[in-house]
Amino acid sequence: MPKGLGRGYFFQGEHLTPEPAHPRAVAFTDGQNLFHAVREAFGYSHPNFDVRALVTAICQARAWRVTGVRFYTGIPDSRINPQWHRFWSRKLGVMGRERVHVFARPLRYRPRTIRLRDGSTRSILIGEEKGIDVRLALDAVRMAHRREYDVALILSQDQDLSEVAEEIRSIAREQARWIKIASAFPTSPSAPNRRGIDKTDWIRIDRAIYDACLDRRDYRRRVPPPPKGGS
């Protein structure tokens, strides 16, 4: 294998397909996966990333041209968790105005019984994402078929997405063109998971890069009601 060729580069036959002069990159972000990785690596208690700024920083460092930023997440039910429903509704609204393509679905809840320290049990509702990773995978494959990018940048560590890398590898061979798929993820000495998605190039996001791309707006704050009699 040629020196410097990463696991995310795809080529036709025995001859390396030339890399485009200005590779077009589309980012696919699994919002909840990124948030939990950030919390474990850097200790932040809420999703304070500016996803467009983060994608831009990653791509500029590699001379990739950002042509799309896509974000996928589940949203809590407003009746069950109004604070986080409010947070994500506001944050996703801002993302949309900043030309981020957002795909969001309500979380699905199922009861779970937990045992308390005194030996008693309690039933709680657990929210789970359904269809988020599938939608991300379908979009990445569909856009590869349509030749809409040269680089698929996936901000996630979900190993289920390694199947996407295999499929994009096949598409690159069929189309006889250069495609790269990379997974970017936060990492630090305290992060328990320091692996990217298998069969992709790994891009490690350190604290300095992440902190340069923070969203300083606090979507957790309640918006005060308008004063009575005011306009």
Secondary structure as UniProt FT lines:
FT   TURN            3..4
FT   TURN            7..8
FT   STRAND          9..10
FT   TURN            13..14
FT   STRAND          24..30
FT   HELIX           31..42
FT   HELIX           51..60
FT   TURN            61..63
FT   STRAND          65..75
FT   TURN            78..80
FT   HELIX           82..97
FT   TURN            98..99
FT   STRAND          101..106
FT   STRAND          108..115
FT   TURN            117..118
FT   STRAND          121..128
FT   HELIX           132..145
FT   TURN            146..147
FT   STRAND          151..155
FT   HELIX           159..161
FT   HELIX           162..175
FT   STRAND          179..186
FT   TURN            189..190
FT   TURN            198..199
FT   STRAND          201..205
FT   HELIX           207..211
FT   TURN            212..213
FT   TURN            219..220
FT   TURN            228..229
//
